Amino acid sequence: MAPLLEVKGLQAFYGQTKVLFDLGFDIAEGGITTLLGANGAGKTTTLRAICNMVRTEGSVRFAGKDIRGLPTEEIVRQRIAHVPEGRGTFTTLTVDENLRIAAYTRRDKEGVKNELDRVFGYFPRLKERVQQQAGTLSGGEQQMLAIARALMLKPRLMLLDEPSFGLAPLVVVEIFRILRRINEEEKVSILLVEQNAALALDLADYAYVLETGRVVMADRSSVVKNDEGIRKSYLGY
Amino acid sequence: MEQFLQQLASGLANGAIYACVALALVMIYVSTDHLNFAQGEMAMFSTYISWQLMNWGLNFWLAFVLAVLISFVAGLLIERIVLRPLHNAPVLSVVVVFIGLLAICNSMAGAIWSYLIKEYPSPFPKSTFGIAGVIGPHQLGVVLVTLIVLSLLFVFFRYTPLGLAMRAAAQNPSSARLVGVRVDWMLALGWGLAAAVGAVAGIMVAHIVYLDPNMMGGILLYAFASALVGGIGNPGGAVIGGFIVGILENMVAYAGNMIEKETGVYIIGNGEKLTVALIIVIFVLTVKPAGLFGRVVVKRV
C-alpha cells in the first residue's frame, strides 16, 4: 500500500541556513510514527516544512498528491492538522470559538455540532470550560484544546509537536492515552515529534531518529527502543 | 439646561462619527499593528464618490450604499495591491506608504473635484421635533445610522463564522493558517470593512463640516484620540472612546460658554475644544496607558 505521506529529498531553510538535508521518510495510513532526536535535530522544522511554514525544496506527497509549496492553509484543507509547538491557542477567544474556527468553512450547522460533541467526548474537561477565555486555561487544557481543534478539521493526518512540553507527568499520560484512542477510533494517522523518547516510542509503531537534519535510523519502535547505541547517543535515556 | 442638552446631542453626533473612524483604525490595527494614517482621506474620497453619484442623479441613499460598496472594494484592492508586498517590510516603510496614500487621496480629490468647499445634502427631514430643537434631525439621523452600522459590524464579528475567522486571523495569524483560514484574504477583508465604515462616517459628517478634500483632517485626529482613549486594540473601546471624546469636546465648549455668561470672562470656548479634549486624552493615557477599556490579555503559558 502506498504511504499516506511520502517525504523525499526534503530540504528546509531559515534564511540562508539549511537545517534539513535530503530528508526522506514515509508515514503509513492509520499508524503512529514518531520523529526523535536531540534539540536542534530538525524535528519541529520537519513538521513546519510539511505545512510549508518554512522555505523548502524536495518533494512532499500526501495521499498521492504533491503538496509541497502549497500555502499552509491549503495544505490544512487537504486534511493535515498541525498541532504546533506552543499550542497556538487563540488566547482572547473562548474555548468554543477556538474549536469552531476550525470548522468555519463548513455550512452544515448540524454537522459542526456533532463534530463538537464528538470532540468533547475525548476532552470532557473542555466542555466544562466552553465559554471560558482560552488564555486562562491551564497548560494541559490548552494542549487538549489544540488537539481538539485539530480534530475539528477531521484530519487524515495529525502532526503533533511536543504535546508533552511543560506538562505534569499525569497530564501527559492522560493526553497520550487520548491520542491512542483518537488514532484507533478516528483512524487518524499521527506524526509525533517528542523530546520524551520513551513515551513516544511506547505510543508509536514506527520511529525515525534525526540528527542535524538527517535521518540516522528508521525502524519499528520496538527495535529502536532496544537499540543500545541509538538510545545512548541520540535519545539520552 | 436647553443649551446643555443641545451640546450633548451635538456631542453624540460628533462622537458617532469619531466612533466610526476610530473603529476603522482599530480594525486595521488589530490585524496588522499599523495605524492607517490615510483612513480619513480614504473616507473623504468615498464621500466625494457619493457626491458624484448624487450629481449624476442618484438619490441620497442609493449613492450612500453604492459609495460604501465601492469603498469596500477599493479598500480590499489597496490591501491586495499596495500593502500585500509590504507584509514583511519594516514599520517605517508601511508608514511612508500610508502617508503616500493620504497625499494621493487628497490631491486626487482636489484634482478631480477641485479644492472648493461644497455643500453636502442631509438625507434627513428638516422638521424639528421632540423637545423643541434640542437635537437636530441630522444629528439624530447620524447617530441612528452609525449605531445601525456599528451593530451590524458587531453581529458580523461576534456571530458569523467569517467574523470569527477574521478575529482569529488578527489574533494569531500562524495558528489561523493551521486551521485553514486564508489569513491574507482576512486582512484584505479587514481593509475593505474599514474603508466602508470610514465611508459611512465621511458621508454622515459631510453635511456638518462641508465637503472639501481636507474635511477629515481634524476628524482623524479626534478618531486617533478616541481609539487611544478606548484602548487601541479594542474595537468596542474605540467606539465608546469616540462617544466620550465627542461629548467631552462639546462639554468643554459648553462649560466655557457658561463661565463667560456668568462672569463675563472668556476662558475657553469653541476654539479650544480640540486642545482641551486632547489634554484630557493625554491625562487619561497617563493614568491608564492601555486606554480605558484596553484590557491586558490574561495569558498563561
Interface residues (C-beta under 8 A of the other chain):
Chain A: C51 M53 P71 T72 E73 V76 R77 A81 H82 P84 G86 G88 T89 F90 T91 T92 L93 E97 R100 I101 A102 A103 Y104 T105 Q133 G135 T136 L137 S138 G139 Q142 R149 M152 L153 G166
Chain B: P161 L162 L164 A165 R167 A168 Q171 N172 S174 S175 A176 R177 L178 V179 G180 V181 R182 V183 V297 V298 K299 R300 V301
